[in-house]
Structure formats: C-alpha cells, structure tokens
Amino acid sequence: MTRRTVIRDSLGVGIAVGAYGFAFGAASVSAGLSVVQTCLLSLFTFTGGTQFAVVGVIAGGGTVAAALASGLLLGSRNTLYAMRLAPLLRVRGVRRLVAALGTIDESTAMAVAQPEPELSRVAFWWTFAGVFTFWNLTTLLGALVGSVVDPPAIGLDAVVPAAFLALLAPRLRSGALEKRIALAGALIAAALIPVTPPGVPVLAACAALLLATDLRRSG
C-alpha cells in the first residue's frame, strides 16, 4: 500500500463521515442551540456520538448537566483509542493536544489498519483532517438551514434518531456481542423513559457497556 493510496482512502472517509455534520447542525438548532453554539460544539467536542447525545438529551427536555454527562460517557471510549495510538503517533507538546482532538472512531480505525507505522501516522492525520474539515463545514450548513426553516415541517426533528441508527447499523452487523449490548441498552432506556426525567435513560443505558466487559472476561 502506498502513501498516496492511504491519503486517498483517508479523505474518502472524511468526506463520507463529514456528511453527517449536516444532520447534527440541523438537529442542534432544532433542539434550541444557536448557530454559534452548534458550530463551537462541533469544533471543540468533535465526536459525533457525543454531539448527537448532547443534542438528543436537550431536545428531549433534559438538563444541560444530563446532556453533558451522557456525552462524556460516550466520548470516554476515545481514551482507550488514545492508549492504542500513542505508540504509533509518538507526538509531543502541542501536537499531542491536536492528536487528542483527532482521536475518533474513524481516525483510529484507519490508523490501526495500516501495515506500517509510517502509514498509520499518515492515515491518522489525513483522516482527522478530512473528517474535521467536512464535519464542521456541513455542521455550519445544517445549522444555517435549520435556523431559517421550520425543522419539523421538513422532517429535521427526526435527524437525531435517524443519525443514531445510521451509526449503529454497521456495528449490529459485526457480531453477536454488539447486538447484545444494543439490546441491553434499549431495554434499559425503554424501562426508564416512563419514570425518569429526560436524559436519565440515556445515561443509564450506557451501563450496557458493562456487558461487553463481562462477556470478554468470560469469553
């Protein structure tokens, strides 16, 4: 595999994933955030699952604290990614902070899939650059559209659940473990929705991740 091929594939991932930013921007404005708040959330949080979780909780009437807590739980997986990538990237100083921001599902997957450390670094940085650029551009576009039209009138109120399903579907095809985790999370959330404030079911559903740990230990 050549450097040019890795860059081409990384930018392809960036364009494809970046398209989801439009959905986030529209959903965020529909939930009550301003265009500026929406763009800042994408710039500084920059992890799709966390951003959609925050907006989903706020849209459901949850508190800001519950929204941020759910987003923090979902984003905590990036810490594990960072541990895996540290020996490959070998960054220090300011570049280490930038690499931390760019440690997401896509950049990690592209980096660890390469046969050589040098190509891993190329894949990481180009995937990060591609996703970051297109995600933030389409976030702005989605936020601007959502701010000048009535979101429910054109179906933008369904963006959050649709986006979550799009992100979840590939993982459900990858194995029995992912299906069990998804089912456990859905059952927890469904049981709590009628009896708890908005935001709490999302937080509690994250307990399904404990299932993954138990199953791996017993497997």
Secondary structure per residue as TSV (DSSP state, phi and psi in degrees):
chain	resnum	aa	ss	phi	psi
A	1	M	-	360.0	134.3
A	2	T	-	-97.9	163.2
A	3	R	H	-59.2	-41.1
A	4	R	H	-62.7	-40.0
A	5	T	H	-64.5	-41.7
A	6	V	H	-63.4	-43.4
A	7	I	H	-63.6	-43.1
A	8	R	H	-60.7	-46.6
A	9	D	H	-65.6	-38.5
A	10	S	H	-65.1	-43.2
A	11	L	H	-67.9	-33.0
A	12	G	H	-61.7	-42.1
A	13	V	H	-63.9	-41.0
A	14	G	H	-60.7	-42.8
A	15	I	H	-67.6	-44.5
A	16	A	H	-64.3	-47.2
A	17	V	H	-71.8	-36.8
A	18	G	H	-59.4	-26.2
A	19	A	T	-61.0	-26.9
A	20	Y	H	-65.8	-20.0
A	21	G	H	-59.1	-32.9
A	22	F	H	-60.8	-43.8
A	23	A	H	-62.2	-41.7
A	24	F	H	-64.9	-46.1
A	25	G	H	-58.6	-45.2
A	26	A	H	-65.7	-42.2
A	27	A	H	-66.9	-37.7
A	28	S	H	-64.6	-46.4
A	29	V	H	-65.7	-38.1
A	30	S	H	-62.6	-31.5
A	31	A	H	-78.8	-10.8
A	32	G	T	117.8	-3.8
A	33	L	-	-79.1	152.3
A	34	S	-	-80.1	170.7
A	35	V	H	-61.6	-42.6
A	36	V	H	-64.3	-45.7
A	37	Q	H	-61.1	-40.8
A	38	T	H	-62.1	-46.1
A	39	C	H	-67.6	-38.0
A	40	L	H	-66.6	-35.9
A	41	L	H	-63.8	-39.5
A	42	S	H	-70.5	-38.8
A	43	L	H	-66.9	-43.4
A	44	F	H	-102.3	-22.2
A	45	T	T	-89.5	-53.5
A	46	F	-	47.1	57.1
A	47	T	-	-153.5	115.4
A	48	G	H	-55.1	-46.4
A	49	G	H	-59.8	-43.4
A	50	T	H	-63.8	-45.2
A	51	Q	H	-63.2	-44.1
A	52	F	H	-66.5	-34.2
A	53	A	H	-65.1	-44.5
A	54	V	H	-60.2	-48.4
A	55	V	H	-66.4	-38.1
A	56	G	H	-63.3	-41.9
A	57	V	H	-66.8	-43.4
A	58	I	H	-64.2	-41.8
A	59	A	H	-63.0	-31.6
A	60	G	T	-82.0	0.1
A	61	G	T	95.9	9.0
A	62	G	-	-74.7	165.5
A	63	T	-	-78.0	162.4
A	64	V	H	-62.7	-37.5
A	65	A	H	-61.9	-44.4
A	66	A	H	-65.7	-38.6
A	67	A	H	-63.9	-45.8
A	68	L	H	-68.6	-36.2
A	69	A	H	-65.3	-43.5
A	70	S	H	-64.8	-39.9
A	71	G	H	-64.7	-38.7
A	72	L	H	-64.1	-41.0
A	73	L	H	-62.9	-44.6
A	74	L	H	-67.1	-35.0
A	75	G	H	-78.8	-12.3
A	76	S	T	-64.2	-20.9
A	77	R	H	-63.2	-24.2
A	78	N	H	-65.2	-22.3
A	79	T	H	-63.6	-40.5
A	80	L	H	-66.6	-38.2
A	81	Y	H	-60.2	-43.0
A	82	A	H	-61.7	-38.3
A	83	M	H	-63.7	-37.3
A	84	R	H	-71.9	-34.5
A	85	L	H	-86.2	-22.1
A	86	A	H	-52.2	-45.9
A	87	P	H	-67.0	-25.2
A	88	L	H	-81.8	-42.6
A	89	L	H	-80.2	-39.8
A	90	R	-	50.3	56.5
A	91	V	-	-106.4	154.7
A	92	R	-	-141.0	163.7
A	93	G	T	63.6	-137.8
A	94	V	H	-62.9	-35.7
A	95	R	H	-62.0	-28.9
A	96	R	H	-66.6	-39.2
A	97	L	H	-66.4	-41.0
A	98	V	H	-65.2	-42.0
A	99	A	H	-62.9	-35.7
A	100	A	H	-62.4	-41.7
A	101	L	H	-64.0	-36.0
A	102	G	T	-86.4	2.2
A	103	T	-	-83.3	93.7
A	104	I	S	-129.9	178.7
A	105	D	H	-53.8	-49.8
A	106	E	H	-69.8	-44.5
A	107	S	H	-66.5	-36.4
A	108	T	H	-66.3	-46.9
A	109	A	H	-60.9	-43.0
A	110	M	H	-67.3	-38.2
A	111	A	H	-67.9	-47.8
A	112	V	H	-73.9	-14.1
A	113	A	T	-82.7	-8.7
A	114	Q	S	-83.8	149.3
A	115	P	S	-79.2	-16.1
A	116	E	S	-131.5	146.1
A	117	P	H	-55.6	-40.3
A	118	E	H	-63.0	-42.8
A	119	L	H	-68.5	-30.7
A	120	S	H	-62.1	-42.8
A	121	R	H	-66.5	-40.6
A	122	V	H	-61.1	-45.7
A	123	A	H	-63.3	-42.9
A	124	F	H	-60.3	-53.7
A	125	W	H	-68.7	-38.7
A	126	W	H	-73.2	-35.0
A	127	T	H	-66.9	-45.6
A	128	F	H	-56.7	-49.0
A	129	A	H	-61.2	-43.0
A	130	G	H	-66.0	-49.1
A	131	V	H	-64.0	-45.2
A	132	F	H	-60.9	-45.6
A	133	T	H	-64.5	-52.9
A	134	F	H	-72.2	-35.7
A	135	W	H	-61.9	-44.8
A	136	N	H	-73.5	-34.3
A	137	L	H	-65.3	-45.1
A	138	T	H	-74.3	-26.6
A	139	T	H	-61.2	-47.1
A	140	L	H	-60.2	-44.5
A	141	L	H	-62.4	-45.9
A	142	G	H	-63.8	-38.3
A	143	A	H	-66.9	-39.9
A	144	L	H	-65.7	-41.9
A	145	V	H	-64.2	-43.9
A	146	G	H	-67.0	-22.5
A	147	S	H	-86.2	-12.8
A	148	V	H	-114.7	-2.9
A	149	V	S	-126.4	169.3
A	150	D	-	-87.4	105.8
A	151	P	G	-53.2	-47.5
A	152	P	G	-61.7	-28.7
A	153	A	G	-66.9	-27.4
A	154	I	G	-114.5	14.1
A	155	G	T	85.0	10.9
A	156	L	G	-71.3	-14.0
A	157	D	G	-70.0	-14.1
A	158	A	G	-95.2	6.2
A	159	V	H	-64.3	-44.9
A	160	V	H	-61.1	-54.3
A	161	P	H	-62.7	-35.8
A	162	A	H	-65.3	-40.9
A	163	A	H	-66.2	-41.0
A	164	F	H	-62.2	-40.9
A	165	L	H	-64.5	-39.1
A	166	A	H	-64.4	-38.2
A	167	L	H	-73.1	-31.7
A	168	L	H	-81.6	-34.3
A	169	A	H	-53.8	-47.2
A	170	P	H	-61.4	-33.4
A	171	R	H	-72.2	-29.5
A	172	L	H	-71.8	-20.2
A	173	R	T	-88.7	-4.8
A	174	S	S	-91.8	-11.3
A	175	G	-	163.6	167.3
A	176	A	H	-66.9	-34.3
A	177	L	H	-60.7	-46.2
A	178	E	H	-62.1	-37.8
A	179	K	H	-65.5	-39.2
A	180	R	H	-67.1	-40.5
A	181	I	H	-63.5	-46.0
A	182	A	H	-61.7	-42.8
A	183	L	H	-65.1	-43.0
A	184	A	H	-62.6	-43.5
A	185	G	H	-62.8	-40.9
A	186	A	H	-64.6	-41.0
A	187	L	H	-66.0	-41.3
A	188	I	H	-62.4	-47.3
A	189	A	H	-63.9	-43.6
A	190	A	H	-62.2	-37.1
A	191	A	H	-70.6	-31.2
A	192	L	H	-92.3	-22.2
A	193	I	T	-53.2	-44.0
A	194	P	T	-72.4	-16.1
A	195	V	T	-123.0	-0.9
A	196	T	S	-127.7	159.7
A	197	P	-	-66.3	157.8
A	198	P	T	-56.8	140.2
A	199	G	T	101.7	-35.8
A	200	V	H	-65.6	-43.8
A	201	P	H	-57.6	-36.7
A	202	V	H	-64.9	-44.1
A	203	L	H	-62.9	-46.1
A	204	A	H	-66.6	-34.4
A	205	A	H	-63.0	-23.4
A	206	C	G	-65.2	-16.9
A	207	A	G	-63.1	-18.5
A	208	A	G	-62.6	-22.2
A	209	L	H	-63.8	-25.0
A	210	L	H	-62.5	-27.9
A	211	L	H	-61.3	-37.8
A	212	A	H	-62.9	-42.6
A	213	T	H	-63.5	-45.8
A	214	D	H	-63.5	-42.4
A	215	L	H	-68.2	-37.7
A	216	R	H	-68.1	-35.7
A	217	R	H	-68.5	-35.9
A	218	S	H	-84.5	-15.6
A	219	G	-	-83.2	360.0
